[in-house]
Each structure stands twice: as structure tokens, then as C-alpha cells.
Amino acid sequence: MDEFIQISNHSKKQFIEISQQYQKFFEQILKKLDEGINKLEKMAQQLLNQDYLTFKSQINIIKQFYSKENDNYRQKQITQLNNILDTMKNMVSDQNKIDDQYPSIEKNPIKKEEIKQNTKVENPMNIDDIVRIIKQGDALNNINEYEEAIKYYDKAISINPENDNAWNNKGSALQNLNKNEEALLCYEIAISINPNYDNAWYNKGLALYNLNKNEEAIQCYDKAISINPNYDYSWNNKGNALQNLNKNEEAIKYYDKAISINPKNDNALINKGLALSNLNQNYEAIQCYDKAISINPKNDNAWSNKGFSLIQLKRYKDAIDCYDKALSICINPSRLKRKADSLFELGKKEEAKQVYMAALKLGSNEKDFIQKQLSKL
């Protein structure tokens, strides 16, 4: 009897030790999960507050949360817990009553699957939902509903803050609202998540270009080109930044590359024409504009720029025809002013006066020049 009591006490002691181990492991797991949840909740609040700079600085937290190493750590903990459970099973293997309370996991596949489900750390991301939400945002972005589109991108980000596509597309919507500084932060987060995301580099370059940061824009376009050299607009936009820096000859090389990739890129042809015009090569510029028009007759910039080159060649009547075509597609005060200049040069004073007045009415930023011209009529 004493021996039985001694054995029972020893078993009791072992069970207590195992129970304490269980408690220790569960406390460690819960502590880690609580820490991760608290960090993610703080980052979610930063998103709501549009505190993108702080969020960007903590992006590695998300990477760690979803990292392979972290997943391996959790799996290791699960394995250790299962080992403890196996030890308990071995200890009670000769006790029929306890055997009934703790059926063999290996002999009970349903129970085994249940434990796997209970111990598995669920992935909070629903990939299908994220893709669907981003597509809804894209559809709104495409019809100029930028504010609404941003709501969908924010929703996708709240599900998975590490989705580079959601950040990039949110930046695009912000850029369409002329919020280039905010857009830049979104692109930078997308790039920090995926450094090889060529479209995010391209978009970052465009935002910098819009902010007249041409040197920085060129660096971004170079990065986009190094990742995807077959995207014609990266070459085209680098040309635009070079043209802004008065490097027209160098810019032409990049437009030529864009055109070689996509011969139907009418915008690259127009930009090449503008660079040629800046170099006083107006005949060559007109050839570029004509090619662009043959590709896309509704590109108002091609007609307008051709009109400008014709003015430089003093072909005022032809210039008026081009401006009329451009104005039929899209009216702006600059085109009206240049049409009026051509009419003025042809001595058509009354028509010139009417067109100058129309340019003023639309808010021309050349008010002083137009007033001077009107004084001559």
C-alpha cells in the first residue's frame, strides 16, 4: 500500500509539473499574441490618422508578424505542447479510466484534426476579399471617383497592411487629386514592402515630377527601368524630366526608346516633337506631331503643339487650323491666346479681339500681354 501511495504521489507530482509547463507555454503564446495585436492596433490607428510617416517606420513590424521565422516559432511552440500531451498520454497508458478520458490522438483522426484547428494560428488575411476590394477601388479610380476609391484601398490595407498593390493604388488616387506629397508616402510604403515593384517606382517618379523634383524623379524612373525595361512610359517620363532640366537632346534619346518599344505611343511622339521644337527644329517637330495625330486624331496636345511649331515658321493660317482642331477637342485659354496671335498676325483684328477676350474670360495667365494686344486693335 505504501508503495502504491508513493507511486501515486510521484505521478501526481509529474502531472503538476506538466500542468505548470502547459501554463508557462500558454502564457508565452498569449503574451506574444497580445504584443503583436497591440502593435497592429496602434498601426491601424496611425492609418486612420493618416500618420503615414510613423506607419512607414514601423512597417517591419508587419513583416515580422507574417514572417516565416515567426510562423516557425509558433509551430515550434505547438510541437512542444503536443510533446507534453504525448508525455501525459504515456503516463496514463496503463490506466483504463484515464485512457477513456484521454483517447489516443493517433487512433482518433477526428480529434487530431480538431487539435490542429484549435492550435493553428489563423491567417487574418482573406486574399480573395482583398483582391475584390482593390478591384472595386480601381473601378472607382478609373471613373474619377478618387475619394471613394481611397476608401476601398484603405479597407484593403486594414485587412493586410502589407499589401503593396493597395498602397500603390491609393497613391495613384491621391495623385489624381493632386495630393502628391501624400501619394509619395503611399508609394514609399509600397516600395518598402516590395522593392522590386516597378509600377510603384514609376508612380513615385511621376509624383516627384509633379512637384518639380526632376532629379529625384529621374532616379525613380531609372529604378523602374532597371526592373522592367519594356515599359515605354518609364522611358517617356524620364525624357519629360530631362526636358524640364533643358536637356532636350538627351530627352529625345529616351523618347526614341519609348517609341521603339511602343511605336503607337502618341504621347512619346508629342514629347519628342516638343523637345525638337525647343531646339528650333520645327520641321522635324511637325513630323512627330503628324505621326501622333495619325495614331490618335483626338489627341488635342498633338494639334496644339503642331500649331505652335507652325507659328514659329510663320505659317499662321495653318496654325489657326490646328488650334481650331485642338479647341474642338478641349478648350483652354492658352490655345485661344495663340489662335488670337495668329489672327493678329494675319491682320484679322476683329476676330483676334474676340478670341483674346475669350481667353481672358477663361482666366488666361497672360493677361498683361493680351491687354497690350487689345490696345493695338
Secondary structure by P-SEA (a helix, b strand, c coil): caaaaaaaaaaaaaaaaaaaaaaaaaaaaaaaaaaaaaaaaaaaaaaaacaaaaaaaaaaaaaaaacaaaaaaaaaaaaaaaaaaaaaaaaacccaaaaaacccccccaaaaaaaaaaacccccccaaaaaaaaaaaaaaaaacaaaaaaaaaaaaaaaccccaaaaaaaaaaaaaacaaaaaaaaaaaaaaacccaaaaaaaaaaaaaaacaaaaaaaaaaaaaaaccccaaaaaaaaaaaaaacaaaaaaaaaaaaaaacccaaaaaaaaaaaaaaacaaaaaaaaaaaaaaacccaaaaaaaaaaaaaaacaaaaaaaaaaaaaaacccaaaaaaaaaaaaaacaaaaaaaaaaaaaaacccaaaaaaaaaaac
